[in-house]
Amino acid sequence: MRGVRRPWPSPSACVRRFVDNPHHGEVLGGGGLKQMETKTAAGCVVLRAGEAEPEVLVIWTKQYADPTLPKGHVKPGESLLECALRETEEETGYVVEAKVQTSVETERVLDKHPPTVRKVVHWFPASVVSGAPENRAEKSLISRVGWLPLSEAIRQMRRPDEIEALRRCAAVWTPSAMSF
């Protein structure tokens, strides 16, 4: 139905409303408010110098048409940084090094299918050390790996939390030094 206004807020408004909610981390269930499950993930925002602006390493999964940043769930006993580096290598084929030890944290609420889950992702700005997309382990899940100019990546990406992470990591990137 064209021109019909959707009755729910935009994803970014949902994230803002969730973060500002005094019942943050809780969902309304049959018996009232209950604790929402939290899933923790980590990934890297991999940048390099481009002709006119920095370029960002993105992946396209077989499930979604838009590009996304490499990330995944933290395994038991694994640090956030170890997870981010491992997931980036598995999904892109590139070995990367983090440029800072502290992460940029984003969160969103996944409520498309029950149960509602709070997903917190820790992002580490990084650069490529070695490797190639042909070396990636996740060939069955990842359809393509590539570099996009920063503005094009922001234009094509659909997840507000990932766009926020990309902008925050790119803000500290120094092209003249080709590092952070």
N, C-alpha and C positions, 0 to 999 in steps of 0.2 A: 504494500500500500504506500504509494508515493505521497510525500508531504505530511505523513502522519508522524507526529512527534513521539519519540519513545518515552514511555512512562518512567524510566529509570535514569539515573544520572550517568555521566560519562565515566569511563574507568579512572581517569585522573581525579575526578571529584570523589569517587568511591575511596580511592587511596587517601586523599586528604581527609575525608569524613572519618575514615577508619582511624587514622593517626590521631586526629583531634578528639576522638570519642573517649569519654571518661571510662567507658567499659571496654577499652582496648584489650583485645585478646579474649573476649567473651562473645558468645553467640546466644541468641534467644532460642531456647529449646522448649519442649513440652512442659518442663518443670521450671521454667524461668531461665535466667542467665547461667551458662555453663562455660567452662574454659575451652577456648578454641585451640585445636592442635596447631603447633608451629613446626614447619619444615625449614631446615637450614641448608643453604646451598652456597657455593662460592664459584667465582669465575674471574676471567681476566678481560680487561679492556685493552686490547693490543693495538698500539698505534705506531705509525711510521711516517716519515716525511713524504709528502706527495708534491705534485707540481705546483698547485696553487694553495693547497691546504693539507692538513694531516689526513692520512687514510687510516681507516679502522678495519680490523679483521673481523669478518662476520661469517656466519654459517646459515645455510638454509636447510631446514629439516624436511623430511618427507611428509610430515604432518601439517606444516604451515607454509604458506607461500611467501611470507615476509621474512626478511633477514633478522637474525637474533645474535646475541653475543654468546660465546661458549661458556657454559656453566654446568654444574651438576651437584648432586647431593653429597654431603660430607659422610665419609665412611667412619665407622667407629674407630677411635684412636688416631684419626687423621686431623691435622690442624687445618684451619681455613685456608692458609696459604698453600699447603700441600695439595689440598683438594682443588683449588683454583688452577694450579700448575698442571696437575694430572688431567683434569677435565679438558683444559685447553689443548693439551697435547693429544688426548684421545679423540677429540672432536675435530681438530684442525690439522693434525699432523706436524704442527710446529712446536718445538721446544722453546719456551719463553722464560724470561726472567722478570720478576716483579721489580718495579722501580722504587716502591715504598713498602714498608712492612705493615702499615696500617691500611685498612680497607675503607672503601666507600660503601656504606650500607643502604640498601633499599628494601622496601617491603611492599607486598600487595596481598590482597585477599583473593583467594581462589574459591569462588562460590558457584561456578558453572554446574558442578555436579556435587551432591552431598558426599561427604561432609564438608562444611566450609573449613578452609585451611588458611592460616596465615603463613606466607612464604617470605622468609628473610634471606636476602642474597648479599654476600660480601664480595665486593669487586676490587680487584687489584690492578692498577695501571701497570702495563707490561710492554716489553719489546721482544722481538724475535731474536733467538740465539742461533737456531738452526732448524732444519726440517723442511718438509714440503707436504702439501695436501694429500699426495699419494700415500703418505705414511700413516694417515689417520686410522685409528682402530675402529671408529664408529661408522663404517661405510654403509651399514644397513639402515642407520637412522638419519645420517646426514647426507643430503643429496648433493650439496655443493659448498665449497669454501672459497671465499674471495675477499678482496680488498675494495672498499668503497670510500670515496671522499667523505669526510666527516658530515658535511651538510646533506649529502645524498643518503647516507646511512640514517641520519635523523629523520629525513623525509619519508624513507621507506619503512622504518621500524614502527611497530604498532603498540608495543608494551611501554606504557608511561614510565614504569620503574627502570627499565633498561635505557630509555632515552635520558632519564635523569642521571643514571650512572655514567653514561657516555659523556654527557655534557660536563659533569663534575670532574671526571678523570681527564678529559681533554683540556679543561681549564688550567691544569697544572703542567701540561705538556710544553716543552721548550723546543721548537723546531730547529733553532740555530745550533743547539747542542745535540740534537737528535736523541734527546733523553728527557727525563722528567726532572 
